[in-house]
C-alpha cells in the first residue's frame, strides 16, 4: 500500500494548529463537495481530504500518524506498518466520523487505525456521519428570523426537503445543527446530524458588518445645508432620522439599536449621507443657482 502525507493533502505544515487544520479542511471540503463542485475529480479529492482530516483532527490519531511519518516516508512510497503495530494497543473511536464524506477510507488509513469494528464479525453500533452543507438567506430573514427550505439529494443523504428555522440575528458563518438528519447509523447506532453553515445574500439597501448594518441615504443640497428630518428604511421598519444643518456628503449618522439583534446589545445602523445635486434645466432654475452662487461667493469647497 502507498504512504499518504495527510498534511500535504490538506495543504498545511506538520506543526499546524488544530484551528489551522480545521480551517484548511473546511475550505477544501467546500471546494470539492460532490454536491456542489464542478471539478472533474471532486469525489476523489473529497474522500482524500476527509480521510486526512479524520487522521489529523483527533490528537491520538495525529500522534500515532506523526510517529509513523517520522520514519521518513514520502507520498506514494510503499508502506508497511511497523512490526507489532497492531499489538501496541492503539484503539480509536470511529463512532462519529464527522464531516460530509466519512467512512470509505484507504488501506493505508485502515492499516494504521483499523475499522472500528468489534470481534467475531459482529458489527459494532456506530453513529452515522454528519452532513455539512451551506444555505444562503436574505438579510431580512437573518434579522427577523423565519423559515427556509433545504433540499438534500444524492451524496447528501437521499432526496428530501427539510424546513429549517432561522434564528433572528444569525450571523454569516454560524452553523445550525439539525440532530438526527445526517447519514443513518450502522448496527443500530443513531443517525448523524445535519450541519448548515449560514451565508447571507447581498442586499442593494443594506450591508452587514458584524451586528451593525450599513446603508446610504441620498439627500438634496438644501437638506444638507439647512438640516432636515427624513424617513430612513431599516430592517425593523422606517425610522425618522434628523439630518444636522451643515452636513457634508460622506457624513455617518448612527441609529442606535437598529442593527442586527444581539441579546442585550443589538447592533446599530450606520447611515452614510450622499449629497445629490439637481440639474438646472430651465431659466428659473438656472437663475436660482446663479443667485445661490452669488450669495455664497466667499465659499471655497477646496479651502
N, C-alpha and C positions, 0 to 999 in steps of 0.2 A: 504494500500500500504506500501511497505517497504522503510525505510530510506536508502539513499545511501551516503557513505562518499567519495566524489569525490577526496579528497586529497589522500586517500589510493588507490583509483583506479589508479591514476597517479603515486603513489609512491613518493609523495613529502610531506613536512611538511606544516602545516597550515600557517606558516609565509613565505612560499616560495615566491620568487620574480616572477614577470611576466616572466622574461627570463628563470628562472628555470622551471616554468610550461610549457612554450613553448618547451623547450629542452626535457623535460620528455615526452610530448605528441608526438613530432616528432619521438623520439626513439621508443616508443611503437607502433606508427602508422606504422612505417616501419616493425616492428616485426610481427604485426598481420594483415597487409593489406591483404584482402581476395584474391587479385590477385597474391600475392607472398608467403604468409605464408604457412608453412606445418603443423602448429599447428591445432589439431582437433577442437578446439573451437575458431578458428581465427575470424570468423564473429561476434560471440557473444562478444568476447573481444574487437574487433574493435568498435562495437557500444557503448560499455561501456566507452571506453577511449574517444571516440568522444563526448559523452554526458558530461563527466566530463570536457573536455576541453571547451565545449560550455558554461558550467556554470561558469568556473573559469577565462577564458581569458578576459571576459568583466568586468570592475571594478564595474559596477552597479549590475550585476547579482551576482558577487562574494560577494559584501557587503550584498546583500539580503540573499544569501545562508549561509554566516557566521552568520547572525542574527539567522537563524533557527538552525544551527548546535550548536550554543551556548546553546541550550536547553538541551544538554547532550544526544542526541540520539546516538545510536550505529548502525552500519550496520546490516540490516536485521530486526530491530525493526519496529513495526507498527508505521506509521506516519500519522498524520492528520495536515493540515495547521493550523496555529494559527488562532483564531477567528478574523474575519474581514480582513483576509489576502487579499482576492480578491478585497476588497473595499479600500485598502490603496493607490491605485493609481500606483501600480507597472505596468510599461509599458515597454516592452522590444522589441527591433527591431530584427525581425527574417528575415530581407531582405536578409542577406548574412550569411548562416550557416557556411561557411568556411569549410576547411578540405575536406577529400575524402569521409566521411561517411555521416554526416549531417542528419537532419530530424529524423524520426523514434525514438523519444525519449520516455522514460518510463513515466508511470503515475506520478511517483514522480516528475520528471522534469517538466511535464506539469502542475502539481498542484501548483508549485512554480512560473513558468514563463509563463504559457499559451502556446498557439499555434500560436500566432501572426496573427490571422485572424480577419477580420472586422466583424461588426454586421450584423444581418439579414440574415446570412447564405451565404452571398456573399464572394467569395474567394478574398483575397487581392493580388494585383500584388506582386510577390515575385521573387527576383533574384535567379537563380539556384545555386546549390552548386558547389564549386570549386573541381577539381580533382587534387590530388597530386600524382606524380609518379617520379621515378628516371630513368635516362638514363646514360649509360656509353659511353664515346667516347675515341678514342685513342689520345695520346699526340700530334701527328702531326696535327690532326684536331683542337685540342684545341689551338695550336699555330697559325695556318694559317687561321682558320675559315673554314666553309664548311657547308654541309647539311647532315642530317641523318634522317632516317625514324623511326617513333614511332608507334607501333601497340597498339591500345586500344581495350579491349574487356571486356565483362561481366560487372562486377561492376564498371568498369572504363568508362562507358558511351556508350556502344554499340560497335559493331565491326567496326573499321575504322582504316585507316593508314594515319598518318599525316607526312608531310615533315617539318622538323624543321631546322632553320638556326642557326648554332653555331657561335657566335661572336669570332673573333680572340682574343686570350689572356684570354679566360674564365678560371676561377679557380674552383677546386673541391668545391662543396657545394653551388655554385652560382645557382640561380633559373632563369629559362626562363619562362616568363608568356605569354601564348597564349590566348589573350582575346576572350571570347565567345566560347571556345572549351570545357567548362565544362558541367555539367548537365543542361538540359533545365530548364528555369524558369517556374513558375506557375502563372496562372491568367494573362498571357500576359507579365510577367516580363522577363528581359533579361537572357540569359544563363550565367552560371558561367565561370570561366577561368580554363585553364589547367596550372598547376604549375609543371615544370620539374626541379628537382634538378640534377645537373650535377656531375657525377663521371668520373674520368679519369683512364683508364686501365693501368696496369703495363706495362712497356716497357723494353726490355732487354738492351737497349742502354742508356736511359735517365731516370733520376729520378727527379721529380718535388718537389721543396721546396719553396712554395710561388711563386714569379715570377722568381726565379733562377732555372736553370736547371743544374743538376749534371751528369757528365759522367766520365768514366775511360779510360785512354789511356795506352796501353801496349807499352813499349819501350825496346830496346836492351841495354845491359850494356854499349856499346860504345857510343850509343846515349845519355845516361845519363851522361857519363864521358866527352865526347867531346862537347856535345851540338848538336842540330840538328833542322831542320825546317820540321815539319810533318803536312800533311793534316789531319785535325780533322773533323769528321762529326758533324754538328749542325742541329737544326731543320730548319734553314734557308738555309742549303747547306754547302758544305765543306769549311773550312777556314784553312789557314796556321797558325800553332802555333809554335813559337820559343821556343825550349827547352834549357834553360841556361846550360852551361857546369857545371858539378859537381852536377847535380840534383840527389836527392835521391828518392827512392820509397816512395810514400805517399805524395810527394810534390803537392800542389794545385796551379794551374795556372788559371788566370781569363781571359775569353774572354768577354770583356765589351760589353753590349748591345745585347748579343747573346742568352739571355734567353727569357722568355715569354713577349709578348707585354704588355705595361702598360702605355699607354698615353705618357706623356713627359718623363717618367722614366721607360724604359723597364728593365727587369731583365738581369742578366749576366749568362754565362755558366761557371761553375766551373769544371775544368778538373783535375782529380787526376791521378798522374803518377804511373804506375805499372811496375817495372823493372823485365823483364823476362830473365832468364839465359838459354842459349842454352846448350844442352847436347853434349859433345865431343864423337864422335862415330868412329873416325879413328885416325891413328897415327899422321897425320899432325895437327889435331885439338887438340889432347892431348898435343903435343909438344908446340903448340901455347899457350895453357893455362898454361903450366909449365913455359914458358918464361915470360908470363904476371905476374904469381905469383912471380917469382924471381925478376922481375923488381920493384914490389911493396912489397918487403919483409918487409919493415918498417911499412906497413899499418895494423892497427888493427881495424876492424869494431866495436869492443866492447869496445874500449877505451873511 
